[in-house]
Amino acid sequence: MQQQASAIVQTLKSRGLRVTPQRFAVYANLLSRADHPTVEQILTELNKDFPVSSQATIYSSLQALREVGLVREVLLEQGVSRYDAKVEPHHHFCCRQCGAIEDIAWNNFQCIEMKNLRPGLRGETYEVTVQGLCDRCIVD
């Protein structure tokens, strides 16, 4: 645990961020999960034992982490921002029944050709979101 904490502190410092307890807690929380939480879910988790953070503090910590490339904002459903500490390119699967979110490796899909966009559009990046049913929700 101490080794992981030291690695988190070093990572934050290497990106030029001041290490605050809130930034540390938010980043450590995101590194420990794969569910792409919302701000509210992070806040609930961090305040589970005793209240130490506000929603505004979580937002500002996420913004700082996002600006230096340690966290990315993921929009998998309309109007809901989720956050992910896995910043390398990947896609997502969202179960439409239970809401589970799962990462899909980038190379699972053939490359999307940006040159196929209509003239006047210049694509820079893309991400595929597959929606359907996960194996826990499929009833045979």
N, C-alpha and C positions, 0 to 999 in steps of 0.2 A: 504494500500500500504506500509506504514512504517513497519507494522508488518511482511509483506511478505519479505521486504528487510532485516529486522533483521534476519529472519529465514534463508535466503540465506547466509548472512554473517556468521551466526553461523554454518551452514552446511559446508561451505568451511573451516572454521577454525577447525571444528571437524575432518576433514579429513587431517589436517596438511598443508593445502594450504594457502599461503599468499593471502589475498584478494586484488586483483588489480581491477581497474575499468573494464578492459577488461574481466577478468574471471567472474566477477559479471555479466556483461552485457550478455556474451555468455550463462552462466548458466540460468539466468533469462529468456532469450529469449527462450531457449529450454524448460524450465518448462512451458512456456505459450503456447506452440503449440503442435499439435498432428500430424503434417505432415511430420516428419522425414526429416528435411531440409538438403541440401548440405552446404558445406562451403560457396559457392557463395551466396546461399539464406540467410544464416545468415548474411553475410557481407552486402548484400543489405539492409536487414531489419535494421541492427544496424546503417548503414550510411544513412538511409532514410532522416533524418532531417538535419544532417550535418556530414561530414566525420570525423570519430574519430578512425577508426580501419583499419588495412591493412589485406590482406589475410593471411600473415605470422603470424600476431597476433592472428587471429581467429584459425588457425591451432595449434599454441602453447598452446592457452587456452584450446582448445578441447583435446589436448594430455594430459595436466595436469589433466583435469577433468576426462578423461578416465582412467588414471593411478590410480586414487584413487576410481574408481568405481561409480562416479556420473553420467557418461555419457557412452553410449555404441555406438560403430560404427556398423551400420547396412548395409550389402551389399545385396540389393534387386535386383539390376540389375548389369550387368557386367561393371566394371570400374567406378562405381559411389558409393562413400562413403556417407552415410547419417548418421545423428546423432540423438540420442534419449535419453532424460533424464529419461525415464521410463526404469529402469534397471532390474526390476524383470522379470522373464521368461515370454515371450509371443511370439506369432507367428504374421505373417503379411499377409494381403491381398493386392495385387497390381492390380489395374485396368489396363488392357492392352490398353484401349482406351484413358482414360483421365489422367492416371498416378496417380490417388488418391491412397493413402496408408492408411490402417486402421489396427489397432491392433486387434488381435484375442486372446482371453483368452487362457492361457496355457492348461487348462483342457478341451478345446473344442475337442481335439484330444486324442485318446487313446495313452497310452505310447508306444513309439517306443522301441523295445527290442534291446539294444546294443549287446546282446549276439548272435544275429542272423547275425552279421558281420562275414565275413570269418576269419578263424584262422590267426593270425598275425596282426589283426587290433584291436585296443582298442579305442572305441568311448568314448569321454568324455562329449560332449554336442551336442545338435542339435537344429535346429530351422526350422519350416515349413514356406515356403512362398507359398501362394496360389495365382495363377494368373488367372484372368478372367475378367468379366465385373461387375462393381458396379451397384447399382440400378438406378443411374442417366444416365448410358450409355445403359442399356438394353432397346431395342425397341421391343415392342410386336407386 
